[in-house]
Amino acid sequence: MADITLNALGKKCPMPILMTKKELKKMSSGQTLELIVDDIGALKDVPALLNRTGDELLESREDREQITFMIKKA
């Protein structure tokens, strides 16, 4: 279970990334963020963001039109 869930369904790029970045800044090290999106661009954008921030992608799964990312704050 994630510490925080961020629902970005219906948001188009770059909004899910901007929302994720803002939420990660508020989090403490070790906390987890569940990000839920339906923008296919997030499959490339989220790992690219985490590569820059140093945060860890624990899991990503696709379920029909929905993509869920589990992110751990560095």
PEFENUR-V813913 format. One record per run of one state. SS is the DSSP state (alpha for helix, beta for strand, coil for the rest). FROM is the first residue (numbers start at 1). TO is the last residue. If there is no record, write none. Layout:
((SS FROM TO) (SS FROM TO))
This chain:
((coil 1 3) (beta 4 7) (coil 8 14) (alpha 15 26) (coil 27 31) (beta 32 37) (coil 38 41) (alpha 42 53) (coil 54 55) (beta 56 63) (coil 64 65) (beta 66 72) (coil 73 74))
